[in-house]
Amino acid sequence: RRIIAVTELKIVKWHDYKHLVWISEHCHPEASGRSSTGSGKLPEEAQPYEARYVLTRSEAT
């Protein structure tokens, strides 16, 4: 048997999950009653911080 002890628990909010709503609406447009825009890109506010940082950094060079 192994005994595992949790010494520290840190709960963080990674994202507000707007991207999941966007993905569900754009992957299944008939489910939401709207047609797909076909852009294939998440809105800026729905992208994770790392993705925004990479895009900003690559555009700067």
PyMOL Python script that loads the backbone (N, CA, C, O; Angstrom):
from pymol import cmd

cmd.read_pdbstr("""\
ATOM      1  N   ARG A   1       0.829  -1.198   0.000  1.00  0.00           N
ATOM      2  CA  ARG A   1       0.000   0.000   0.000  1.00  0.00           C
ATOM      3  C   ARG A   1       0.862   1.246   0.000  1.00  0.00           C
ATOM      4  O   ARG A   1       1.971   1.267   0.534  1.00  0.00           O
ATOM      5  N   ARG A   2       0.323   2.272  -0.610  1.00  0.00           N
ATOM      6  CA  ARG A   2       1.009   3.567  -0.597  1.00  0.00           C
ATOM      7  C   ARG A   2       0.150   4.579   0.138  1.00  0.00           C
ATOM      8  O   ARG A   2      -1.070   4.613  -0.018  1.00  0.00           O
ATOM      9  N   ILE A   3       0.787   5.376   0.917  1.00  0.00           N
ATOM     10  CA  ILE A   3       0.090   6.457   1.610  1.00  0.00           C
ATOM     11  C   ILE A   3       0.511   7.760   0.952  1.00  0.00           C
ATOM     12  O   ILE A   3       1.694   8.097   0.903  1.00  0.00           O
ATOM     13  N   ILE A   4      -0.463   8.474   0.453  1.00  0.00           N
ATOM     14  CA  ILE A   4      -0.184   9.752  -0.212  1.00  0.00           C
ATOM     15  C   ILE A   4      -0.774  10.864   0.643  1.00  0.00           C
ATOM     16  O   ILE A   4      -1.946  10.817   1.018  1.00  0.00           O
ATOM     17  N   ALA A   5       0.036  11.850   0.942  1.00  0.00           N
ATOM     18  CA  ALA A   5      -0.422  12.979   1.748  1.00  0.00           C
ATOM     19  C   ALA A   5      -0.440  14.241   0.898  1.00  0.00           C
ATOM     20  O   ALA A   5       0.489  14.500   0.133  1.00  0.00           O
ATOM     21  N   VAL A   6      -1.484  15.008   1.036  1.00  0.00           N
ATOM     22  CA  VAL A   6      -1.579  16.299   0.360  1.00  0.00           C
ATOM     23  C   VAL A   6      -1.122  17.353   1.349  1.00  0.00           C
ATOM     24  O   VAL A   6      -1.743  17.550   2.393  1.00  0.00           O
ATOM     25  N   THR A   7      -0.029  18.031   1.015  1.00  0.00           N
ATOM     26  CA  THR A   7       0.516  19.021   1.937  1.00  0.00           C
ATOM     27  C   THR A   7       0.050  20.432   1.606  1.00  0.00           C
ATOM     28  O   THR A   7       0.018  21.302   2.477  1.00  0.00           O
ATOM     29  N   GLU A   8      -0.309  20.656   0.347  1.00  0.00           N
ATOM     30  CA  GLU A   8      -0.753  21.999  -0.032  1.00  0.00           C
ATOM     31  C   GLU A   8      -1.756  21.875  -1.165  1.00  0.00           C
ATOM     32  O   GLU A   8      -1.550  21.105  -2.103  1.00  0.00           O
ATOM     33  N   LEU A   9      -2.830  22.625  -1.078  1.00  0.00           N
ATOM     34  CA  LEU A   9      -3.850  22.613  -2.116  1.00  0.00           C
ATOM     35  C   LEU A   9      -4.053  24.039  -2.590  1.00  0.00           C
ATOM     36  O   LEU A   9      -4.370  24.933  -1.805  1.00  0.00           O
ATOM     37  N   LYS A  10      -3.865  24.235  -3.876  1.00  0.00           N
ATOM     38  CA  LYS A  10      -4.020  25.573  -4.429  1.00  0.00           C
ATOM     39  C   LYS A  10      -5.058  25.509  -5.539  1.00  0.00           C
ATOM     40  O   LYS A  10      -4.869  24.804  -6.531  1.00  0.00           O
ATOM     41  N   ILE A  11      -6.141  26.235  -5.376  1.00  0.00           N
ATOM     42  CA  ILE A  11      -7.204  26.250  -6.371  1.00  0.00           C
ATOM     43  C   ILE A  11      -7.104  27.562  -7.138  1.00  0.00           C
ATOM     44  O   ILE A  11      -7.144  28.646  -6.557  1.00  0.00           O
ATOM     45  N   VAL A  12      -6.976  27.442  -8.433  1.00  0.00           N
ATOM     46  CA  VAL A  12      -6.879  28.638  -9.265  1.00  0.00           C
ATOM     47  C   VAL A  12      -7.927  28.568 -10.361  1.00  0.00           C
ATOM     48  O   VAL A  12      -8.300  27.483 -10.809  1.00  0.00           O
ATOM     49  N   LYS A  13      -8.399  29.726 -10.789  1.00  0.00           N
ATOM     50  CA  LYS A  13      -9.340  29.787 -11.900  1.00  0.00           C
ATOM     51  C   LYS A  13      -8.528  30.018 -13.157  1.00  0.00           C
ATOM     52  O   LYS A  13      -7.956  31.091 -13.346  1.00  0.00           O
ATOM     53  N   TRP A  14      -8.476  29.003 -14.024  1.00  0.00           N
ATOM     54  CA  TRP A  14      -7.627  29.093 -15.212  1.00  0.00           C
ATOM     55  C   TRP A  14      -8.246  29.978 -16.274  1.00  0.00           C
ATOM     56  O   TRP A  14      -7.557  30.779 -16.904  1.00  0.00           O
ATOM     57  N   HIS A  15      -9.550  29.832 -16.471  1.00  0.00           N
ATOM     58  CA  HIS A  15     -10.194  30.576 -17.545  1.00  0.00           C
ATOM     59  C   HIS A  15     -11.682  30.646 -17.245  1.00  0.00           C
ATOM     60  O   HIS A  15     -12.186  29.870 -16.433  1.00  0.00           O
ATOM     61  N   ASP A  16     -12.377  31.547 -17.879  1.00  0.00           N
ATOM     62  CA  ASP A  16     -13.802  31.679 -17.615  1.00  0.00           C
ATOM     63  C   ASP A  16     -14.667  30.856 -18.569  1.00  0.00           C
ATOM     64  O   ASP A  16     -15.889  31.002 -18.565  1.00  0.00           O
ATOM     65  N   TYR A  17     -14.064  30.004 -19.376  1.00  0.00           N
ATOM     66  CA  TYR A  17     -14.748  29.031 -20.220  1.00  0.00           C
ATOM     67  C   TYR A  17     -15.604  29.636 -21.324  1.00  0.00           C
ATOM     68  O   TYR A  17     -16.477  28.949 -21.855  1.00  0.00           O
ATOM     69  N   LYS A  18     -15.387  30.899 -21.689  1.00  0.00           N
ATOM     70  CA  LYS A  18     -16.107  31.465 -22.830  1.00  0.00           C
ATOM     71  C   LYS A  18     -15.757  30.711 -24.107  1.00  0.00           C
ATOM     72  O   LYS A  18     -16.585  30.593 -25.011  1.00  0.00           O
ATOM     73  N   HIS A  19     -14.532  30.202 -24.179  1.00  0.00           N
ATOM     74  CA  HIS A  19     -14.109  29.489 -25.381  1.00  0.00           C
ATOM     75  C   HIS A  19     -14.928  28.221 -25.600  1.00  0.00           C
ATOM     76  O   HIS A  19     -15.118  27.813 -26.746  1.00  0.00           O
ATOM     77  N   LEU A  20     -15.419  27.583 -24.530  1.00  0.00           N
ATOM     78  CA  LEU A  20     -16.227  26.377 -24.695  1.00  0.00           C
ATOM     79  C   LEU A  20     -17.569  26.700 -25.328  1.00  0.00           C
ATOM     80  O   LEU A  20     -18.062  25.939 -26.160  1.00  0.00           O
ATOM     81  N   VAL A  21     -18.164  27.819 -24.943  1.00  0.00           N
ATOM     82  CA  VAL A  21     -19.425  28.243 -25.550  1.00  0.00           C
ATOM     83  C   VAL A  21     -19.194  28.549 -27.020  1.00  0.00           C
ATOM     84  O   VAL A  21     -19.991  28.156 -27.872  1.00  0.00           O
ATOM     85  N   TRP A  22     -18.103  29.251 -27.320  1.00  0.00           N
ATOM     86  CA  TRP A  22     -17.782  29.601 -28.705  1.00  0.00           C
ATOM     87  C   TRP A  22     -17.568  28.346 -29.535  1.00  0.00           C
ATOM     88  O   TRP A  22     -18.065  28.258 -30.658  1.00  0.00           O
ATOM     89  N   ILE A  23     -16.835  27.371 -29.000  1.00  0.00           N
ATOM     90  CA  ILE A  23     -16.568  26.128 -29.727  1.00  0.00           C
ATOM     91  C   ILE A  23     -17.867  25.364 -29.959  1.00  0.00           C
ATOM     92  O   ILE A  23     -18.093  24.868 -31.062  1.00  0.00           O
ATOM     93  N   SER A  24     -18.718  25.259 -28.953  1.00  0.00           N
ATOM     94  CA  SER A  24     -19.955  24.495 -29.118  1.00  0.00           C
ATOM     95  C   SER A  24     -20.873  25.154 -30.139  1.00  0.00           C
ATOM     96  O   SER A  24     -21.561  24.450 -30.878  1.00  0.00           O
ATOM     97  N   GLU A  25     -20.905  26.484 -30.204  1.00  0.00           N
ATOM     98  CA  GLU A  25     -21.747  27.173 -31.175  1.00  0.00           C
ATOM     99  C   GLU A  25     -21.193  27.045 -32.589  1.00  0.00           C
ATOM    100  O   GLU A  25     -21.960  26.929 -33.544  1.00  0.00           O
ATOM    101  N   HIS A  26     -19.870  27.066 -32.735  1.00  0.00           N
ATOM    102  CA  HIS A  26     -19.280  27.049 -34.067  1.00  0.00           C
ATOM    103  C   HIS A  26     -19.045  25.642 -34.605  1.00  0.00           C
ATOM    104  O   HIS A  26     -18.967  25.456 -35.819  1.00  0.00           O
ATOM    105  N   CYS A  27     -18.932  24.661 -33.736  1.00  0.00           N
ATOM    106  CA  CYS A  27     -18.780  23.280 -34.206  1.00  0.00           C
ATOM    107  C   CYS A  27     -20.131  22.665 -34.537  1.00  0.00           C
ATOM    108  O   CYS A  27     -20.218  21.808 -35.417  1.00  0.00           O
ATOM    109  N   HIS A  28     -21.172  23.082 -33.856  1.00  0.00           N
ATOM    110  CA  HIS A  28     -22.514  22.552 -34.071  1.00  0.00           C
ATOM    111  C   HIS A  28     -23.480  23.724 -34.265  1.00  0.00           C
ATOM    112  O   HIS A  28     -24.289  23.998 -33.379  1.00  0.00           O
ATOM    113  N   PRO A  29     -23.413  24.418 -35.404  1.00  0.00           N
ATOM    114  CA  PRO A  29     -24.254  25.606 -35.591  1.00  0.00           C
ATOM    115  C   PRO A  29     -25.744  25.279 -35.598  1.00  0.00           C
ATOM    116  O   PRO A  29     -26.557  26.115 -35.205  1.00  0.00           O
ATOM    117  N   GLU A  30     -26.119  24.064 -36.043  1.00  0.00           N
ATOM    118  CA  GLU A  30     -27.542  23.719 -36.064  1.00  0.00           C
ATOM    119  C   GLU A  30     -28.100  23.584 -34.651  1.00  0.00           C
ATOM    120  O   GLU A  30     -29.298  23.768 -34.440  1.00  0.00           O
ATOM    121  N   ALA A  31     -27.246  23.265 -33.686  1.00  0.00           N
ATOM    122  CA  ALA A  31     -27.697  23.121 -32.301  1.00  0.00           C
ATOM    123  C   ALA A  31     -28.037  24.476 -31.690  1.00  0.00           C
ATOM    124  O   ALA A  31     -28.949  24.573 -30.869  1.00  0.00           O
ATOM    125  N   SER A  32     -27.323  25.509 -32.078  1.00  0.00           N
ATOM    126  CA  SER A  32     -27.577  26.830 -31.513  1.00  0.00           C
ATOM    127  C   SER A  32     -28.538  27.647 -32.366  1.00  0.00           C
ATOM    128  O   SER A  32     -28.967  28.724 -31.952  1.00  0.00           O
ATOM    129  N   GLY A  33     -28.882  27.146 -33.555  1.00  0.00           N
ATOM    130  CA  GLY A  33     -29.810  27.872 -34.417  1.00  0.00           C
ATOM    131  C   GLY A  33     -29.154  28.966 -35.225  1.00  0.00           C
ATOM    132  O   GLY A  33     -29.845  29.770 -35.849  1.00  0.00           O
ATOM    133  N   ARG A  34     -27.826  29.015 -35.229  1.00  0.00           N
ATOM    134  CA  ARG A  34     -27.103  30.040 -35.986  1.00  0.00           C
ATOM    135  C   ARG A  34     -26.193  29.365 -36.991  1.00  0.00           C
ATOM    136  O   ARG A  34     -25.789  28.217 -36.810  1.00  0.00           O
ATOM    137  N   SER A  35     -25.879  30.081 -38.038  1.00  0.00           N
ATOM    138  CA  SER A  35     -24.942  29.522 -39.007  1.00  0.00           C
ATOM    139  C   SER A  35     -23.520  29.822 -38.567  1.00  0.00           C
ATOM    140  O   SER A  35     -23.277  30.781 -37.834  1.00  0.00           O
ATOM    141  N   SER A  36     -22.598  29.011 -39.009  1.00  0.00           N
ATOM    142  CA  SER A  36     -21.198  29.168 -38.632  1.00  0.00           C
ATOM    143  C   SER A  36     -20.570  30.316 -39.404  1.00  0.00           C
ATOM    144  O   SER A  36     -20.889  30.540 -40.571  1.00  0.00           O
ATOM    145  N   THR A  37     -19.671  31.046 -38.741  1.00  0.00           N
ATOM    146  CA  THR A  37     -18.971  32.137 -39.407  1.00  0.00           C
ATOM    147  C   THR A  37     -17.817  31.621 -40.236  1.00  0.00           C
ATOM    148  O   THR A  37     -17.414  32.268 -41.203  1.00  0.00           O
ATOM    149  N   GLY A  38     -17.277  30.467 -39.877  1.00  0.00           N
ATOM    150  CA  GLY A  38     -16.192  29.876 -40.645  1.00  0.00           C
ATOM    151  C   GLY A  38     -14.851  30.538 -40.425  1.00  0.00           C
ATOM    152  O   GLY A  38     -13.923  30.305 -41.199  1.00  0.00           O
ATOM    153  N   SER A  39     -14.719  31.355 -39.396  1.00  0.00           N
ATOM    154  CA  SER A  39     -13.447  32.035 -39.165  1.00  0.00           C
ATOM    155  C   SER A  39     -12.396  31.072 -38.626  1.00  0.00           C
ATOM    156  O   SER A  39     -11.216  31.221 -38.944  1.00  0.00           O
ATOM    157  N   GLY A  40     -12.787  30.096 -37.825  1.00  0.00           N
ATOM    158  CA  GLY A  40     -11.860  29.107 -37.301  1.00  0.00           C
ATOM    159  C   GLY A  40     -10.932  29.624 -36.228  1.00  0.00           C
ATOM    160  O   GLY A  40      -9.979  28.934 -35.865  1.00  0.00           O
ATOM    161  N   LYS A  41     -11.171  30.803 -35.712  1.00  0.00           N
ATOM    162  CA  LYS A  41     -10.315  31.382 -34.696  1.00  0.00           C
ATOM    163  C   LYS A  41     -11.165  31.834 -33.519  1.00  0.00           C
ATOM    164  O   LYS A  41     -12.264  32.357 -33.700  1.00  0.00           O
ATOM    165  N   LEU A  42     -10.654  31.631 -32.322  1.00  0.00           N
ATOM    166  CA  LEU A  42     -11.375  32.082 -31.140  1.00  0.00           C
ATOM    167  C   LEU A  42     -11.295  33.595 -31.024  1.00  0.00           C
ATOM    168  O   LEU A  42     -10.295  34.190 -31.424  1.00  0.00           O
ATOM    169  N   PRO A  43     -12.337  34.231 -30.481  1.00  0.00           N
ATOM    170  CA  PRO A  43     -12.233  35.661 -30.206  1.00  0.00           C
ATOM    171  C   PRO A  43     -11.108  35.922 -29.213  1.00  0.00           C
ATOM    172  O   PRO A  43     -10.790  35.058 -28.396  1.00  0.00           O
ATOM    173  N   GLU A  44     -10.516  37.085 -29.277  1.00  0.00           N
ATOM    174  CA  GLU A  44      -9.354  37.394 -28.433  1.00  0.00           C
ATOM    175  C   GLU A  44      -9.632  37.198 -26.953  1.00  0.00           C
ATOM    176  O   GLU A  44      -8.776  36.681 -26.236  1.00  0.00           O
ATOM    177  N   GLU A  45     -10.818  37.601 -26.470  1.00  0.00           N
ATOM    178  CA  GLU A  45     -11.096  37.480 -25.039  1.00  0.00           C
ATOM    179  C   GLU A  45     -11.299  36.034 -24.610  1.00  0.00           C
ATOM    180  O   GLU A  45     -11.244  35.742 -23.416  1.00  0.00           O
ATOM    181  N   ALA A  46     -11.532  35.124 -25.547  1.00  0.00           N
ATOM    182  CA  ALA A  46     -11.734  33.716 -25.209  1.00  0.00           C
ATOM    183  C   ALA A  46     -10.448  32.903 -25.292  1.00  0.00           C
ATOM    184  O   ALA A  46     -10.428  31.744 -24.878  1.00  0.00           O
ATOM    185  N   GLN A  47      -9.381  33.485 -25.818  1.00  0.00           N
ATOM    186  CA  GLN A  47      -8.124  32.756 -25.926  1.00  0.00           C
ATOM    187  C   GLN A  47      -7.408  32.756 -24.580  1.00  0.00           C
ATOM    188  O   GLN A  47      -7.451  33.749 -23.853  1.00  0.00           O
ATOM    189  N   PRO A  48      -6.753  31.652 -24.245  1.00  0.00           N
ATOM    190  CA  PRO A  48      -5.981  31.618 -23.007  1.00  0.00           C
ATOM    191  C   PRO A  48      -4.858  32.651 -23.034  1.00  0.00           C
ATOM    192  O   PRO A  48      -4.441  33.092 -24.105  1.00  0.00           O
ATOM    193  N   TYR A  49      -4.376  33.032 -21.869  1.00  0.00           N
ATOM    194  CA  TYR A  49      -3.327  34.042 -21.758  1.00  0.00           C
ATOM    195  C   TYR A  49      -2.103  33.661 -22.577  1.00  0.00           C
ATOM    196  O   TYR A  49      -1.519  34.509 -23.251  1.00  0.00           O
ATOM    197  N   GLU A  50      -1.708  32.385 -22.526  1.00  0.00           N
ATOM    198  CA  GLU A  50      -0.511  31.945 -23.239  1.00  0.00           C
ATOM    199  C   GLU A  50      -0.668  32.152 -24.737  1.00  0.00           C
ATOM    200  O   GLU A  50       0.276  32.577 -25.404  1.00  0.00           O
ATOM    201  N   ALA A  51      -1.843  31.859 -25.275  1.00  0.00           N
ATOM    202  CA  ALA A  51      -2.072  32.016 -26.712  1.00  0.00           C
ATOM    203  C   ALA A  51      -2.003  33.485 -27.104  1.00  0.00           C
ATOM    204  O   ALA A  51      -1.427  33.818 -28.139  1.00  0.00           O
ATOM    205  N   ARG A  52      -2.583  34.372 -26.291  1.00  0.00           N
ATOM    206  CA  ARG A  52      -2.517  35.805 -26.597  1.00  0.00           C
ATOM    207  C   ARG A  52      -1.079  36.282 -26.542  1.00  0.00           C
ATOM    208  O   ARG A  52      -0.670  37.103 -27.363  1.00  0.00           O
ATOM    209  N   TYR A  53      -0.293  35.776 -25.575  1.00  0.00           N
ATOM    210  CA  TYR A  53       1.094  36.190 -25.432  1.00  0.00           C
ATOM    211  C   TYR A  53       1.904  35.756 -26.643  1.00  0.00           C
ATOM    212  O   TYR A  53       2.705  36.533 -27.163  1.00  0.00           O
ATOM    213  N   VAL A  54       1.704  34.527 -27.097  1.00  0.00           N
ATOM    214  CA  VAL A  54       2.454  34.016 -28.246  1.00  0.00           C
ATOM    215  C   VAL A  54       2.104  34.809 -29.495  1.00  0.00           C
ATOM    216  O   VAL A  54       2.995  35.164 -30.267  1.00  0.00           O
ATOM    217  N   LEU A  55       0.823  35.093 -29.709  1.00  0.00           N
ATOM    218  CA  LEU A  55       0.421  35.859 -30.881  1.00  0.00           C
ATOM    219  C   LEU A  55       1.015  37.259 -30.841  1.00  0.00           C
ATOM    220  O   LEU A  55       1.526  37.750 -31.848  1.00  0.00           O
ATOM    221  N   THR A  56       0.950  37.896 -29.693  1.00  0.00           N
ATOM    222  CA  THR A  56       1.482  39.243 -29.560  1.00  0.00           C
ATOM    223  C   THR A  56       2.988  39.246 -29.773  1.00  0.00           C
ATOM    224  O   THR A  56       3.526  40.136 -30.431  1.00  0.00           O
ATOM    225  N   ARG A  57       3.657  38.261 -29.221  1.00  0.00           N
ATOM    226  CA  ARG A  57       5.110  38.196 -29.343  1.00  0.00           C
ATOM    227  C   ARG A  57       5.530  37.929 -30.791  1.00  0.00           C
ATOM    228  O   ARG A  57       6.485  38.539 -31.271  1.00  0.00           O
ATOM    229  N   SER A  58       4.836  37.032 -31.492  1.00  0.00           N
ATOM    230  CA  SER A  58       5.213  36.726 -32.869  1.00  0.00           C
ATOM    231  C   SER A  58       4.900  37.888 -33.803  1.00  0.00           C
ATOM    232  O   SER A  58       5.611  38.097 -34.787  1.00  0.00           O
ATOM    233  N   GLU A  59       3.855  38.639 -33.512  1.00  0.00           N
ATOM    234  CA  GLU A  59       3.523  39.793 -34.346  1.00  0.00           C
ATOM    235  C   GLU A  59       4.533  40.918 -34.148  1.00  0.00           C
ATOM    236  O   GLU A  59       4.754  41.719 -35.056  1.00  0.00           O
ATOM    237  N   ALA A  60       5.139  40.983 -32.979  1.00  0.00           N
ATOM    238  CA  ALA A  60       6.085  42.058 -32.681  1.00  0.00           C
ATOM    239  C   ALA A  60       7.410  41.876 -33.410  1.00  0.00           C
ATOM    240  O   ALA A  60       8.118  42.855 -33.648  1.00  0.00           O
ATOM    241  N   THR A  61       7.759  40.639 -33.768  1.00  0.00           N
ATOM    242  CA  THR A  61       9.052  40.394 -34.414  1.00  0.00           C
ATOM    243  C   THR A  61       8.953  40.441 -35.908  1.00  0.00           C
ATOM    244  O   THR A  61       9.955  40.255 -36.599  1.00  0.00           O
TER     245      THR A  61
END
""", "prot")
cmd.dss("prot")
cmd.show_as("cartoon", "prot")
cmd.util.cbc("prot")
cmd.orient("prot")
